[in-house]
Amino acid sequence: MVILILPAKTGKQRHIAIHLDHNLCKRCGICVAFCPQGVFVTGDDGYPVVAATEKCTGCQLCFYRCPDFAVEVEVDK
C-alpha cells in the first residue's frame, strides 16, 4: 500500500492511497499502460509497482481498467 498526501486544487491537502493486491493481480500490465501520469512501472517479477507516487492525481483509471480488481485507489477530498 502506498499513501500519498497531495495538495488539491482548492489549496487543501488530498490523501490518496493506492492498494495493489498481488493475490488478485495476473500481471497483465493494464494499470501500467493506462496510467496517464506514469505512476506505475512493471517490476522484475512482472507485477506493477508504484514508482512515481508524487505524480498520482487520483484519477483512478488504474482502478477502473483493472480486469482483476487488484487495484484500489482511495481519494479523500
Gaussian input, Z-matrix of N, CA and C with variables (Angstrom, degrees):
# hf/3-21g

backbone

0 1
 N
 C     1     B1
 C     2     B2     1     A1
 N     3     B3     2     A2     1     D1
 C     4     B4     3     A3     2     D2
 C     5     B5     4     A4     3     D3
 N     6     B6     5     A5     4     D4
 C     7     B7     6     A6     5     D5
 C     8     B8     7     A7     6     D6
 N     9     B9     8     A8     7     D7
 C    10    B10     9     A9     8     D8
 C    11    B11    10    A10     9     D9
 N    12    B12    11    A11    10    D10
 C    13    B13    12    A12    11    D11
 C    14    B14    13    A13    12    D12
 N    15    B15    14    A14    13    D13
 C    16    B16    15    A15    14    D14
 C    17    B17    16    A16    15    D15
 N    18    B18    17    A17    16    D16
 C    19    B19    18    A18    17    D17
 C    20    B20    19    A19    18    D18
 N    21    B21    20    A20    19    D19
 C    22    B22    21    A21    20    D20
 C    23    B23    22    A22    21    D21
 N    24    B24    23    A23    22    D22
 C    25    B25    24    A24    23    D23
 C    26    B26    25    A25    24    D24
 N    27    B27    26    A26    25    D25
 C    28    B28    27    A27    26    D26
 C    29    B29    28    A28    27    D27
 N    30    B30    29    A29    28    D28
 C    31    B31    30    A30    29    D29
 C    32    B32    31    A31    30    D30
 N    33    B33    32    A32    31    D31
 C    34    B34    33    A33    32    D32
 C    35    B35    34    A34    33    D33
 N    36    B36    35    A35    34    D34
 C    37    B37    36    A36    35    D35
 C    38    B38    37    A37    36    D36
 N    39    B39    38    A38    37    D37
 C    40    B40    39    A39    38    D38
 C    41    B41    40    A40    39    D39
 N    42    B42    41    A41    40    D40
 C    43    B43    42    A42    41    D41
 C    44    B44    43    A43    42    D42
 N    45    B45    44    A44    43    D43
 C    46    B46    45    A45    44    D44
 C    47    B47    46    A46    45    D45
 N    48    B48    47    A47    46    D46
 C    49    B49    48    A48    47    D47
 C    50    B50    49    A49    48    D48
 N    51    B51    50    A50    49    D49
 C    52    B52    51    A51    50    D50
 C    53    B53    52    A52    51    D51
 N    54    B54    53    A53    52    D52
 C    55    B55    54    A54    53    D53
 C    56    B56    55    A55    54    D54
 N    57    B57    56    A56    55    D55
 C    58    B58    57    A57    56    D56
 C    59    B59    58    A58    57    D57
 N    60    B60    59    A59    58    D58
 C    61    B61    60    A60    59    D59
 C    62    B62    61    A61    60    D60
 N    63    B63    62    A62    61    D61
 C    64    B64    63    A63    62    D62
 C    65    B65    64    A64    63    D63
 N    66    B66    65    A65    64    D64
 C    67    B67    66    A66    65    D65
 C    68    B68    67    A67    66    D66
 N    69    B69    68    A68    67    D67
 C    70    B70    69    A69    68    D68
 C    71    B71    70    A70    69    D69
 N    72    B72    71    A71    70    D70
 C    73    B73    72    A72    71    D71
 C    74    B74    73    A73    72    D72
 N    75    B75    74    A74    73    D73
 C    76    B76    75    A75    74    D74
 C    77    B77    76    A76    75    D75
 N    78    B78    77    A77    76    D76
 C    79    B79    78    A78    77    D77
 C    80    B80    79    A79    78    D78
 N    81    B81    80    A80    79    D79
 C    82    B82    81    A81    80    D80
 C    83    B83    82    A82    81    D81
 N    84    B84    83    A83    82    D82
 C    85    B85    84    A84    83    D83
 C    86    B86    85    A85    84    D84
 N    87    B87    86    A86    85    D85
 C    88    B88    87    A87    86    D86
 C    89    B89    88    A88    87    D87
 N    90    B90    89    A89    88    D88
 C    91    B91    90    A90    89    D89
 C    92    B92    91    A91    90    D90
 N    93    B93    92    A92    91    D91
 C    94    B94    93    A93    92    D92
 C    95    B95    94    A94    93    D93
 N    96    B96    95    A95    94    D94
 C    97    B97    96    A96    95    D95
 C    98    B98    97    A97    96    D96
 N    99    B99    98    A98    97    D97
 C   100   B100    99    A99    98    D98
 C   101   B101   100   A100    99    D99
 N   102   B102   101   A101   100   D100
 C   103   B103   102   A102   101   D101
 C   104   B104   103   A103   102   D102
 N   105   B105   104   A104   103   D103
 C   106   B106   105   A105   104   D104
 C   107   B107   106   A106   105   D105
 N   108   B108   107   A107   106   D106
 C   109   B109   108   A108   107   D107
 C   110   B110   109   A109   108   D108
 N   111   B111   110   A110   109   D109
 C   112   B112   111   A111   110   D110
 C   113   B113   112   A112   111   D111
 N   114   B114   113   A113   112   D112
 C   115   B115   114   A114   113   D113
 C   116   B116   115   A115   114   D114
 N   117   B117   116   A116   115   D115
 C   118   B118   117   A117   116   D116
 C   119   B119   118   A118   117   D117
 N   120   B120   119   A119   118   D118
 C   121   B121   120   A120   119   D119
 C   122   B122   121   A121   120   D120
 N   123   B123   122   A122   121   D121
 C   124   B124   123   A123   122   D122
 C   125   B125   124   A124   123   D123
 N   126   B126   125   A125   124   D124
 C   127   B127   126   A126   125   D125
 C   128   B128   127   A127   126   D126
 N   129   B129   128   A128   127   D127
 C   130   B130   129   A129   128   D128
 C   131   B131   130   A130   129   D129
 N   132   B132   131   A131   130   D130
 C   133   B133   132   A132   131   D131
 C   134   B134   133   A133   132   D132
 N   135   B135   134   A134   133   D133
 C   136   B136   135   A135   134   D134
 C   137   B137   136   A136   135   D135
 N   138   B138   137   A137   136   D136
 C   139   B139   138   A138   137   D137
 C   140   B140   139   A139   138   D138
 N   141   B141   140   A140   139   D139
 C   142   B142   141   A141   140   D140
 C   143   B143   142   A142   141   D141
 N   144   B144   143   A143   142   D142
 C   145   B145   144   A144   143   D143
 C   146   B146   145   A145   144   D144
 N   147   B147   146   A146   145   D145
 C   148   B148   147   A147   146   D146
 C   149   B149   148   A148   147   D147
 N   150   B150   149   A149   148   D148
 C   151   B151   150   A150   149   D149
 C   152   B152   151   A151   150   D150
 N   153   B153   152   A152   151   D151
 C   154   B154   153   A153   152   D152
 C   155   B155   154   A154   153   D153
 N   156   B156   155   A155   154   D154
 C   157   B157   156   A156   155   D155
 C   158   B158   157   A157   156   D156
 N   159   B159   158   A158   157   D157
 C   160   B160   159   A159   158   D158
 C   161   B161   160   A160   159   D159
 N   162   B162   161   A161   160   D160
 C   163   B163   162   A162   161   D161
 C   164   B164   163   A163   162   D162
 N   165   B165   164   A164   163   D163
 C   166   B166   165   A165   164   D164
 C   167   B167   166   A166   165   D165
 N   168   B168   167   A167   166   D166
 C   169   B169   168   A168   167   D167
 C   170   B170   169   A169   168   D168
 N   171   B171   170   A170   169   D169
 C   172   B172   171   A171   170   D170
 C   173   B173   172   A172   171   D171
 N   174   B174   173   A173   172   D172
 C   175   B175   174   A174   173   D173
 C   176   B176   175   A175   174   D174
 N   177   B177   176   A176   175   D175
 C   178   B178   177   A177   176   D176
 C   179   B179   178   A178   177   D177
 N   180   B180   179   A179   178   D178
 C   181   B181   180   A180   179   D179
 C   182   B182   181   A181   180   D180
 N   183   B183   182   A182   181   D181
 C   184   B184   183   A183   182   D182
 C   185   B185   184   A184   183   D183
 N   186   B186   185   A185   184   D184
 C   187   B187   186   A186   185   D185
 C   188   B188   187   A187   186   D186
 N   189   B189   188   A188   187   D187
 C   190   B190   189   A189   188   D188
 C   191   B191   190   A190   189   D189
 N   192   B192   191   A191   190   D190
 C   193   B193   192   A192   191   D191
 C   194   B194   193   A193   192   D192
 N   195   B195   194   A194   193   D193
 C   196   B196   195   A195   194   D194
 C   197   B197   196   A196   195   D195
 N   198   B198   197   A197   196   D196
 C   199   B199   198   A198   197   D197
 C   200   B200   199   A199   198   D198
 N   201   B201   200   A200   199   D199
 C   202   B202   201   A201   200   D200
 C   203   B203   202   A202   201   D201
 N   204   B204   203   A203   202   D202
 C   205   B205   204   A204   203   D203
 C   206   B206   205   A205   204   D204
 N   207   B207   206   A206   205   D205
 C   208   B208   207   A207   206   D206
 C   209   B209   208   A208   207   D207
 N   210   B210   209   A209   208   D208
 C   211   B211   210   A210   209   D209
 C   212   B212   211   A211   210   D210
 N   213   B213   212   A212   211   D211
 C   214   B214   213   A213   212   D212
 C   215   B215   214   A214   213   D213
 N   216   B216   215   A215   214   D214
 C   217   B217   216   A216   215   D215
 C   218   B218   217   A217   216   D216
 N   219   B219   218   A218   217   D217
 C   220   B220   219   A219   218   D218
 C   221   B221   220   A220   219   D219
 N   222   B222   221   A221   220   D220
 C   223   B223   222   A222   221   D221
 C   224   B224   223   A223   222   D222
 N   225   B225   224   A224   223   D223
 C   226   B226   225   A225   224   D224
 C   227   B227   226   A226   225   D225
 N   228   B228   227   A227   226   D226
 C   229   B229   228   A228   227   D227
 C   230   B230   229   A229   228   D228

   B1=1.4373
   B2=1.5196
   B3=1.3253
   B4=1.4523
   B5=1.5192
   B6=1.3185
   B7=1.4576
   B8=1.5215
   B9=1.3224
   B10=1.4562
   B11=1.5177
   B12=1.3057
   B13=1.4536
   B14=1.5155
   B15=1.3312
   B16=1.4568
   B17=1.5184
   B18=1.3252
   B19=1.4626
   B20=1.5249
   B21=1.3111
   B22=1.4601
   B23=1.5227
   B24=1.3108
   B25=1.4570
   B26=1.5287
   B27=1.3157
   B28=1.4538
   B29=1.5169
   B30=1.3225
   B31=1.4522
   B32=1.5134
   B33=1.3364
   B34=1.4613
   B35=1.5207
   B36=1.3150
   B37=1.4573
   B38=1.5272
   B39=1.3445
   B40=1.4649
   B41=1.5121
   B42=1.2963
   B43=1.4586
   B44=1.5281
   B45=1.3272
   B46=1.4605
   B47=1.5214
   B48=1.3258
   B49=1.4614
   B50=1.5227
   B51=1.3258
   B52=1.4645
   B53=1.5180
   B54=1.3336
   B55=1.4570
   B56=1.5311
   B57=1.3196
   B58=1.4625
   B59=1.5218
   B60=1.3275
   B61=1.4634
   B62=1.5323
   B63=1.3238
   B64=1.4680
   B65=1.5213
   B66=1.3337
   B67=1.4655
   B68=1.5230
   B69=1.3295
   B70=1.4667
   B71=1.5292
   B72=1.3196
   B73=1.4633
   B74=1.5264
   B75=1.3474
   B76=1.4684
   B77=1.5278
   B78=1.3395
   B79=1.4597
   B80=1.5324
   B81=1.3246
   B82=1.4694
   B83=1.5246
   B84=1.3387
   B85=1.4566
   B86=1.5202
   B87=1.3281
   B88=1.4638
   B89=1.5246
   B90=1.3221
   B91=1.4695
   B92=1.5190
   B93=1.3153
   B94=1.4652
   B95=1.5229
   B96=1.3223
   B97=1.4597
   B98=1.5250
   B99=1.3249
   B100=1.4611
   B101=1.5172
   B102=1.3113
   B103=1.4631
   B104=1.5283
   B105=1.3427
   B106=1.4665
   B107=1.5335
   B108=1.3326
   B109=1.4538
   B110=1.5268
   B111=1.3262
   B112=1.4635
   B113=1.5228
   B114=1.3271
   B115=1.4661
   B116=1.5264
   B117=1.3393
   B118=1.4640
   B119=1.5276
   B120=1.3127
   B121=1.4599
   B122=1.5224
   B123=1.3181
   B124=1.4587
   B125=1.5238
   B126=1.3254
   B127=1.4574
   B128=1.5177
   B129=1.3044
   B130=1.4675
   B131=1.5191
   B132=1.3363
   B133=1.4630
   B134=1.5242
   B135=1.3441
   B136=1.4543
   B137=1.5131
   B138=1.3186
   B139=1.4585
   B140=1.5240
   B141=1.3347
   B142=1.4613
   B143=1.5272
   B144=1.3179
   B145=1.4538
   B146=1.5240
   B147=1.3207
   B148=1.4599
   B149=1.5217
   B150=1.3488
   B151=1.4549
   B152=1.5249
   B153=1.3254
   B154=1.4701
   B155=1.5253
   B156=1.3168
   B157=1.4669
   B158=1.5257
   B159=1.3099
   B160=1.4599
   B161=1.5211
   B162=1.3384
   B163=1.4617
   B164=1.5261
   B165=1.3247
   B166=1.4676
   B167=1.5264
   B168=1.3258
   B169=1.4614
   B170=1.5249
   B171=1.3304
   B172=1.4597
   B173=1.5190
   B174=1.3198
   B175=1.4763
   B176=1.5310
   B177=1.3220
   B178=1.4601
   B179=1.5323
   B180=1.3320
   B181=1.4658
   B182=1.5267
   B183=1.3169
   B184=1.4650
   B185=1.5291
   B186=1.3136
   B187=1.4673
   B188=1.5268
   B189=1.3312
   B190=1.4643
   B191=1.5247
   B192=1.3173
   B193=1.4652
   B194=1.5345
   B195=1.3243
   B196=1.4654
   B197=1.5315
   B198=1.3377
   B199=1.4671
   B200=1.5321
   B201=1.3189
   B202=1.4675
   B203=1.5262
   B204=1.3393
   B205=1.4672
   B206=1.5272
   B207=1.3301
   B208=1.4598
   B209=1.5348
   B210=1.3230
   B211=1.4655
   B212=1.5127
   B213=1.3143
   B214=1.4654
   B215=1.5215
   B216=1.3188
   B217=1.4622
   B218=1.5085
   B219=1.3089
   B220=1.4607
   B221=1.5119
   B222=1.3179
   B223=1.4607
   B224=1.5125
   B225=1.3146
   B226=1.4548
   B227=1.5105
   B228=1.3181
   B229=1.4701
   B230=1.5022
   A1=108.70
   A2=115.28
   A3=121.77
   A4=107.28
   A5=117.73
   A6=121.73
   A7=108.19
   A8=115.24
   A9=121.54
   A10=109.92
   A11=117.31
   A12=122.19
   A13=105.98
   A14=115.42
   A15=120.72
   A16=110.86
   A17=117.75
   A18=119.54
   A19=109.86
   A20=116.84
   A21=121.47
   A22=109.14
   A23=116.22
   A24=120.53
   A25=111.45
   A26=117.76
   A27=121.78
   A28=112.29
   A29=117.90
   A30=121.37
   A31=112.54
   A32=117.37
   A33=121.65
   A34=108.96
   A35=116.72
   A36=120.20
   A37=109.95
   A38=115.67
   A39=122.50
   A40=107.72
   A41=116.05
   A42=121.39
   A43=107.03
   A44=116.19
   A45=122.02
   A46=107.75
   A47=116.07
   A48=121.68
   A49=108.41
   A50=116.65
   A51=122.45
   A52=107.76
   A53=116.17
   A54=122.10
   A55=108.41
   A56=117.70
   A57=123.32
   A58=108.06
   A59=116.75
   A60=121.62
   A61=109.18
   A62=116.46
   A63=120.83
   A64=111.90
   A65=118.23
   A66=120.40
   A67=111.45
   A68=117.24
   A69=121.44
   A70=112.18
   A71=116.97
   A72=122.39
   A73=111.72
   A74=115.45
   A75=120.72
   A76=111.42
   A77=116.56
   A78=123.05
   A79=113.30
   A80=116.74
   A81=120.33
   A82=112.62
   A83=118.11
   A84=121.74
   A85=115.02
   A86=117.62
   A87=120.39
   A88=111.11
   A89=117.63
   A90=119.71
   A91=110.99
   A92=116.54
   A93=121.37
   A94=110.00
   A95=116.41
   A96=121.42
   A97=113.00
   A98=117.90
   A99=120.70
   A100=114.85
   A101=118.94
   A102=120.21
   A103=108.95
   A104=117.72
   A105=119.41
   A106=113.42
   A107=117.30
   A108=120.76
   A109=113.32
   A110=117.75
   A111=120.84
   A112=112.97
   A113=116.19
   A114=121.10
   A115=111.47
   A116=116.65
   A117=121.77
   A118=111.58
   A119=115.57
   A120=123.59
   A121=106.85
   A122=115.85
   A123=119.97
   A124=108.60
   A125=115.71
   A126=121.19
   A127=111.83
   A128=116.65
   A129=121.76
   A130=112.54
   A131=116.85
   A132=121.01
   A133=112.82
   A134=117.43
   A135=121.59
   A136=114.38
   A137=117.44
   A138=120.76
   A139=110.13
   A140=116.64
   A141=119.08
   A142=110.67
   A143=114.97
   A144=122.34
   A145=107.76
   A146=116.72
   A147=120.57
   A148=106.79
   A149=116.16
   A150=120.76
   A151=113.90
   A152=116.97
   A153=120.23
   A154=108.79
   A155=115.22
   A156=120.59
   A157=112.88
   A158=116.91
   A159=119.94
   A160=113.12
   A161=117.78
   A162=121.99
   A163=113.47
   A164=118.57
   A165=121.87
   A166=110.93
   A167=116.01
   A168=121.84
   A169=112.29
   A170=116.94
   A171=120.59
   A172=113.25
   A173=118.06
   A174=121.55
   A175=112.64
   A176=117.26
   A177=125.53
   A178=114.53
   A179=118.10
   A180=119.39
   A181=111.26
   A182=117.12
   A183=120.40
   A184=110.43
   A185=116.15
   A186=121.95
   A187=111.01
   A188=116.63
   A189=120.94
   A190=112.81
   A191=118.27
   A192=121.50
   A193=114.09
   A194=118.23
   A195=120.44
   A196=110.74
   A197=117.87
   A198=120.34
   A199=113.01
   A200=117.18
   A201=120.92
   A202=113.19
   A203=117.31
   A204=122.54
   A205=111.73
   A206=115.75
   A207=121.02
   A208=113.23
   A209=116.53
   A210=120.84
   A211=108.70
   A212=115.20
   A213=120.95
   A214=107.66
   A215=115.98
   A216=121.39
   A217=108.21
   A218=116.16
   A219=121.69
   A220=108.30
   A221=116.13
   A222=121.43
   A223=107.96
   A224=116.40
   A225=122.56
   A226=107.39
   A227=116.24
   A228=120.61
   A229=111.33
   D1=139.60
   D2=177.43
   D3=-122.35
   D4=129.17
   D5=178.34
   D6=-114.80
   D7=128.24
   D8=-178.89
   D9=-115.47
   D10=147.63
   D11=170.67
   D12=-122.72
   D13=109.83
   D14=-174.42
   D15=-121.87
   D16=149.12
   D17=175.30
   D18=-71.57
   D19=134.65
   D20=176.01
   D21=-88.57
   D22=168.95
   D23=-179.58
   D24=-63.27
   D25=-23.73
   D26=-179.03
   D27=-81.63
   D28=-4.48
   D29=-178.26
   D30=95.65
   D31=-12.71
   D32=176.49
   D33=-84.11
   D34=161.61
   D35=178.03
   D36=-83.82
   D37=144.25
   D38=173.82
   D39=-109.13
   D40=140.49
   D41=175.05
   D42=-106.22
   D43=122.56
   D44=179.75
   D45=-123.28
   D46=127.45
   D47=176.87
   D48=-119.82
   D49=128.41
   D50=178.14
   D51=-112.05
   D52=122.54
   D53=179.35
   D54=-113.19
   D55=127.61
   D56=175.48
   D57=-115.76
   D58=119.87
   D59=-179.42
   D60=-99.55
   D61=102.75
   D62=-178.07
   D63=-69.01
   D64=-17.15
   D65=176.09
   D66=-72.09
   D67=-27.50
   D68=179.62
   D69=-97.26
   D70=-26.88
   D71=-175.22
   D72=-67.13
   D73=133.38
   D74=176.90
   D75=-107.07
   D76=13.15
   D77=176.03
   D78=59.74
   D79=41.29
   D80=-179.32
   D81=-78.33
   D82=-24.43
   D83=178.20
   D84=85.67
   D85=6.25
   D86=-178.52
   D87=-63.95
   D88=-40.99
   D89=179.63
   D90=-62.78
   D91=-37.40
   D92=178.51
   D93=-66.53
   D94=-43.00
   D95=-176.46
   D96=-71.47
   D97=-36.59
   D98=-173.92
   D99=-90.11
   D100=-12.12
   D101=-179.55
   D102=-68.08
   D103=114.73
   D104=-177.13
   D105=-70.84
   D106=-16.08
   D107=-177.83
   D108=-101.85
   D109=-4.44
   D110=179.56
   D111=70.08
   D112=36.32
   D113=-178.97
   D114=-70.35
   D115=-35.51
   D116=-176.16
   D117=-98.77
   D118=149.30
   D119=167.63
   D120=-132.66
   D121=163.49
   D122=177.18
   D123=-90.79
   D124=125.80
   D125=179.71
   D126=-75.93
   D127=172.51
   D128=179.43
   D129=-60.17
   D130=-28.54
   D131=179.60
   D132=-88.16
   D133=1.84
   D134=178.51
   D135=92.08
   D136=-10.30
   D137=179.14
   D138=-82.66
   D139=149.72
   D140=176.27
   D141=-68.85
   D142=146.99
   D143=178.87
   D144=-129.52
   D145=134.98
   D146=174.79
   D147=-78.71
   D148=108.02
   D149=-172.15
   D150=-108.14
   D151=-25.74
   D152=-176.88
   D153=-128.29
   D154=69.67
   D155=-174.43
   D156=-58.69
   D157=-34.27
   D158=-177.17
   D159=-67.16
   D160=-16.48
   D161=180.00
   D162=-86.24
   D163=-14.09
   D164=-175.53
   D165=-64.97
   D166=128.03
   D167=178.12
   D168=-102.89
   D169=-5.90
   D170=-178.87
   D171=79.25
   D172=22.51
   D173=-178.29
   D174=-68.20
   D175=-24.25
   D176=176.20
   D177=69.59
   D178=19.15
   D179=175.67
   D180=-60.10
   D181=-35.71
   D182=178.30
   D183=-61.42
   D184=-41.00
   D185=178.97
   D186=-65.36
   D187=-48.04
   D188=-175.94
   D189=-70.54
   D190=-29.69
   D191=-177.47
   D192=-89.50
   D193=-17.61
   D194=-176.89
   D195=-67.67
   D196=116.40
   D197=-178.68
   D198=-75.25
   D199=-12.10
   D200=-175.99
   D201=-107.38
   D202=3.56
   D203=-179.51
   D204=57.12
   D205=35.68
   D206=-176.80
   D207=-92.93
   D208=-8.32
   D209=-178.62
   D210=-114.91
   D211=132.97
   D212=175.36
   D213=-130.98
   D214=131.62
   D215=178.00
   D216=-122.51
   D217=123.44
   D218=177.07
   D219=-108.31
   D220=123.18
   D221=179.39
   D222=-119.07
   D223=119.27
   D224=177.00
   D225=-101.66
   D226=108.40
   D227=-175.57
   D228=-92.97

